[in-house]
Amino acid sequence: MNSSTTISAELGLRLVVPDRSTVPLMATLEYAADDPYAIRMAFHVGNEDPVEWIFARELLTVGIERRAGFGDVRVWPSGREDDRTLQLALSSPFGDALFDVPLIPMADFLHKTYDIVAAGRESEFVDMDTELEHLLWSS
């Protein structure tokens, strides 16, 4: 296991607008060992606070190779061999968005998350007593 328990990265991506043109924007990816199943992505959309989504790490990992997800979050690989991207489709009550995410930087980030918490070992990093306490006291 790596001695660092969190990582983050800035990622340039493109929002695909209805006429199929794209708008560049930045996103911040964050991963923490104490929430080992999740990756947080904050989309920086101008002067407003970033829009944050939380994704299953496994969903993004599978999406690099083939279509994954359903409903509010879907991902799939796209593009030519020399310009591969990850398509990220998001849906919410506020609207839908499609992003072109550069595949290599996303894959590099995901590899680093597995250096922190190996696949299949996520449960070793979850404090079940604390999680149960949150569930019981929040109702």
C-alpha positions as CSV (number, residue, x, y, z in Angstrom):
1,M,0.0,0.0,0.0
2,N,1.2,3.5,-0.8
3,S,1.9,5.8,2.1
4,S,-0.3,8.5,0.6
5,T,-4.0,8.1,1.3
6,T,-5.4,10.8,-1.1
7,I,-4.6,12.0,-4.6
8,S,-6.0,14.7,-6.8
9,A,-5.5,15.7,-10.4
10,E,-6.6,18.5,-12.7
11,L,-8.1,17.3,-16.0
12,G,-8.9,19.3,-19.1
13,L,-12.0,17.9,-20.8
14,R,-14.6,19.1,-23.3
15,L,-18.4,19.6,-22.8
16,V,-20.2,18.5,-25.9
17,V,-23.0,21.0,-26.7
18,P,-26.2,20.2,-28.7
19,D,-24.7,21.2,-32.1
20,R,-21.9,18.7,-31.4
21,S,-19.2,21.4,-30.9
22,T,-17.3,21.3,-27.7
23,V,-16.5,23.7,-24.9
24,P,-13.2,23.2,-23.0
25,L,-13.4,23.2,-19.2
26,M,-11.4,21.9,-16.2
27,A,-12.3,19.3,-13.7
28,T,-10.6,18.2,-10.5
29,L,-10.4,14.5,-9.7
30,E,-10.1,13.4,-6.1
31,Y,-9.6,10.0,-4.5
32,A,-9.3,9.1,-0.8
33,A,-8.5,5.8,0.8
34,D,-11.1,6.4,3.5
35,D,-13.8,6.4,0.7
36,P,-12.2,3.7,-1.4
37,Y,-15.1,3.0,-3.8
38,A,-15.6,6.6,-4.9
39,I,-14.0,9.2,-7.1
40,R,-15.1,12.8,-6.8
41,M,-15.1,15.0,-9.9
42,A,-15.6,18.7,-9.5
43,F,-16.4,20.4,-12.8
44,H,-15.3,24.1,-12.9
45,V,-17.9,26.0,-14.9
46,G,-16.9,29.6,-14.7
47,N,-17.1,31.8,-11.6
48,E,-19.6,29.7,-9.8
49,D,-18.8,27.0,-7.3
50,P,-17.7,23.8,-9.0
51,V,-20.4,21.2,-9.8
52,E,-19.4,18.0,-8.0
53,W,-20.3,14.4,-9.0
54,I,-19.3,11.2,-7.2
55,F,-18.6,8.2,-9.4
56,A,-17.9,4.6,-8.5
57,R,-14.2,3.9,-9.2
58,E,-15.1,0.6,-10.8
59,L,-17.6,2.3,-13.2
60,L,-14.9,4.6,-14.6
61,T,-12.4,1.7,-14.8
62,V,-14.8,-0.5,-16.7
63,G,-15.8,2.4,-18.9
64,I,-12.3,2.8,-20.3
65,E,-12.7,-0.7,-21.9
66,R,-16.5,-0.9,-22.7
67,R,-19.9,0.7,-22.1
68,A,-20.7,0.8,-18.4
69,G,-23.4,2.4,-16.2
70,F,-27.0,3.2,-16.8
71,G,-29.5,5.8,-15.7
72,D,-27.8,9.0,-14.4
73,V,-24.2,8.0,-15.3
74,R,-22.9,6.2,-18.4
75,V,-19.4,5.9,-19.7
76,W,-17.8,4.4,-22.8
77,P,-14.5,4.6,-24.8
78,S,-14.6,6.5,-28.0
79,G,-12.3,8.0,-30.7
80,R,-9.5,6.9,-33.0
81,E,-6.7,4.8,-31.7
82,D,-4.4,7.8,-31.6
83,D,-7.0,10.1,-29.9
84,R,-9.0,7.9,-27.5
85,T,-11.4,9.5,-25.1
86,L,-13.8,8.5,-22.4
87,Q,-17.4,9.6,-23.1
88,L,-19.1,10.6,-19.8
89,A,-22.8,11.1,-20.0
90,L,-24.5,12.6,-17.0
91,S,-28.2,13.1,-16.4
92,S,-29.9,15.0,-13.5
93,P,-33.2,16.8,-12.9
94,F,-31.4,20.0,-14.0
95,G,-30.4,18.6,-17.4
96,D,-28.1,16.3,-19.3
97,A,-24.4,16.7,-20.2
98,L,-21.9,14.8,-22.3
99,F,-18.2,15.1,-21.8
100,D,-15.2,14.1,-23.8
101,V,-12.6,13.1,-21.3
102,P,-9.0,12.4,-22.4
103,L,-8.5,8.7,-21.9
104,I,-4.8,8.6,-21.0
105,P,-4.9,11.1,-18.1
106,M,-8.0,9.4,-16.7
107,A,-6.4,6.0,-16.9
108,D,-3.2,7.3,-15.3
109,F,-5.3,8.8,-12.4
110,L,-7.2,5.5,-12.0
111,H,-3.9,3.5,-11.9
112,K,-2.8,5.8,-9.1
113,T,-5.9,5.1,-7.1
114,Y,-5.2,1.3,-7.3
115,D,-1.7,2.0,-6.0
116,I,-3.4,3.4,-2.9
117,V,-6.1,0.8,-2.6
118,A,-5.8,-2.4,-4.6
119,A,-8.9,-3.8,-6.4
120,G,-10.8,-6.1,-4.1
121,R,-9.2,-4.6,-0.9
122,E,-11.6,-1.6,-0.6
123,S,-13.5,-3.1,2.4
124,E,-10.2,-3.0,4.4
125,F,-10.2,0.8,4.3
126,V,-13.8,1.3,5.4
127,D,-14.5,2.0,9.0
128,M,-17.7,0.0,9.4
129,D,-18.4,1.2,12.9
130,T,-18.3,4.8,11.9
131,E,-20.4,4.1,8.8
132,L,-23.1,2.3,10.8
133,E,-23.1,5.1,13.3
134,H,-23.7,7.7,10.6
135,L,-26.5,5.5,9.1
136,L,-28.2,5.0,12.5
137,W,-27.9,8.6,13.7
138,S,-28.9,10.3,10.4
139,S,-32.4,8.8,10.4
